[in-house]
Amino acid sequence: MNKSYNHFSKEEFIQRQQVTQKKLQELELDGLLIFKIEDMYWLTGYESDGFCIFGAMFISASGALTHLARPADLGNLYYSSICEDVRISPDSQNSSRSQHIKDMLSSHHMKGKRVGIQVDTMGLTPRLFIEINEALKDWCDLSPAPDFIRQLRLVKSPQELAYFRKAGEVMDIVMDKVIDATYPGAFEGDIYATFYDTLFRLDADLPAHIPPFGSGDSALNLRYTSKRKNVLNNDQVTLELGLAYRHYHVACMGVVLTGPEINKRHLEMHETSIIALDRVQSTIRPGKTVGELFDVYRNTLEERGEKDAVLTVAGYTMGAMWPPTWMEQPLIFEGNPLVLEENMTFFTHMILNDRKTGLSMAVGETAIVTSSEPEIITHAPREPIIKE
């Protein structure tokens, strides 16, 4: 029976499981060991960060579905997952995760069969993979499986898009609140507090990693660093904000400049970032490749004399994600052959870090691919953000 707090209908879950089974049959796999929490969520609604210790799921080509989890995750399983077959992998010095997996596979008659295993995931450590491989050697044909469920998840359903749009609505409110809280003398901790307070009050979810905004020298950091400080006069504050609604992530990016003196170089970099964002967004069309998006970003920066600022990535797809990152493949990098399709979702960021001067500028928005121009669902200010 579907639970009232599931985020999707039972019918949508079944449809996802059926396309997964079909793909297994095409790959000539009798079943798949799943360790990626995002895939478990997509297939069953399961919500947990317990995968960082251990958690697995099995789906067979004929439709069998089983969770294998630690006792600590039972509450989350019974609360969120529609899968009714739950097995326990207890914590003990003499407890073998690989043996528990083998026992589960045996109950599904996988001996001598061809079983795929996900290896491109934070949920499977190299050590556990070695142990599983050793336990199943000469028992079944275990082979690394392509990351096909992630690929199935790239094109979003109407309900998924509804969650994206809601996340975008929240993000626009959050962005305005955070900009208001950013001014000379403001403590970075208070800015963070405004961010988290606002998203929680609007029923949004924590982002899958800590938004890495900072001021002064740390404004050039694209990852979170410790120790808060106060915003100064004539400062720069990079806001790279991300949040989720029902785990579906959006992001938005901008830089607040504080007066009274505004560096002309900052304004030039801002103009370039806006031009690049507009050009990339105008390229987001079905039939274009992800690599073509990168080419537009790189060519625009080089055309405007910012060759040294070109990064190797200009964004990435967005989806339902768990820690440690809200970024998901495909990244927007040179030569990426993935073809854009309607209802894919991307965050495109134009980041210019001038290491010689220590100045930074960035702008980024989240978009849904449509049959024509993209639907922009997070909105960064297009004019320079200047706070006196």
Secondary structure, 3 states (H helix, E strand, C coil): CCCCCCCCCHHHHHHHHHHHHHHHHHCCCCEEEECCHHHHHHHHCCCCCHHHCCEEEEEECCCCEEEEECHHHHHHHHHHCCCCCEEECCCCCCCCHHHHHHHHHHHCCCCCCEEEECCCCCCCCHHHHHHHHHHHCCCCEEEECCCHHHHHCCCCCHHHHHHHHHHHHHHHHHHHHHHHCCCCCCEHHHHHHHHHHHHHHCCCECCCCCCCCEEHHHHHCCCCCCCCCECCCCCEEEEEEEEEECCEEEEEEEEEEECCCCCHHHHHHHHHHHHHHHHHHHHCCCCCEHHHHHHHHHHHHHHCCCHHHCCCCCEEECCECCCCCCCEEEECCCCCCCECCCCCEEEEEEEEEECCCCEEEEEEEEEECCCCCCEECCCCCCCCEEEC
